[in-house]
Amino acid sequence: MPTTRATLLSLSEDALRRALAHVPLQHHGALAQTCKRLRAVKQATRFRRERANSGCEESVLIVTGGSDARDDTWNEHTFVLQADGTWRARLAQNPNPLLKMPRAARAVREMDLVSGDGGSHAVANGELFVVGPVVMCGMPSASLAVYDVAGDCWRDSYAHARRSRRNAVACPPPPHATAAAAIGFAGGDFLVVAGGESDELAVVEDDEEGFLGCNLAISARCMAFNVYAREWAYVEDMPLGVAHAASAVVGSKLYVAGGVFTEGLEEGLEDESDQLQIFDGVAWTSEKIELPSFGQDGSFGLFPGCACGAAWNGELVVVCGGSREHEIVPGGDDDEEPQFELVEALPRTYAYDVEARTWRALPALPEMRDGFSVAAHRGDLYVVGGVSDAACPPLVLRAGAAAWAPVPGAPDELGALERPALASVVLG
């Protein structure tokens, strides 16, 4: 009878158990050492670099978190663009962590005032880190969620404080609440979270009535999370605190472009930053943004404060969009109240060459959208999510293409997401 050869991986669980039961124990030890060495090899930088250079590297595009713009509720679903170009939904849910809190805390969720925010996110070692994913009554929170992409499992800072299967690995909350912050792994294994909106309110006063409205205060504080020690620490503050800026890590530096700021302005008012702020893991530097002329009108526009950034082919790419209350329009008669002027951003796209320190224009988005995310994946640039007067399907900008195009086969649910986490994750 001919002998049939099979690898250990091809055996069923029962067949593997029977095979190992007839193998000397010293061979068991050799197999264990082989597995241990394999784990060490896979974690080595040289292995990942060689695998990438050989074209064998496997990566996926992850879309998860954020809110469903149709009803402003927490998005529990995770979608994956696989290497073969097909989409699939992950089985594990990204549940609202407040549902596991005591009944008194759940009352907020029951009033539909808890939504998700995946805008501040970054990837390291196959894990997706989302800072400030919980938004309660429109206010930022000191929360952290981490998604193990290969293992398809979540953990969060709310489970960190109690016994739970979701806190097998420490996931402590940030030292302060933040939203719309710049984020990235700068200088190695430190997740840097810079600026953003805090949970403090800045009141906009009216000379006659005494109160007109309020905005969230914008902070210059900068904190870092050590992914191995699992600890937070404060690092040097930003030169200018901004929120809703475009940010990405190119090389080992965190680049923060534009955004809105409040420093030096009348309390409650905001303005657009014209600064590119750079953090090398130790200290900040900044320079003025000099954008190229865009279109036929010869205008020089700055980022309106609702832009997203990504590292693409060694450059910082900034995709503009969104709208915000730009300034107060004074009322005329006594019975006319002052109003905010809503300014929409032109859907422009720019790239910054970090070596030449110059900006250039890229193809613009086909429509204005707000609350989207952008990421580079396998040489292309993707935009997912957002809200607009028209539909917001996922878009892709291929390398060298003259225009953005719809992503083939994308699930319809992606067009309804607002501020989802969007990231390319290397599986190995």
Order of alpha helices (4+ residues) and beta strands (2+ residues): alpha-alpha-alpha-beta-beta-beta-beta-beta-alpha-beta-beta-beta-beta-beta-beta-alpha-beta-beta-beta-beta-beta-beta-beta-beta-beta-beta-beta-beta-beta-beta-beta-beta-beta-beta-beta-beta-beta-beta-beta-beta
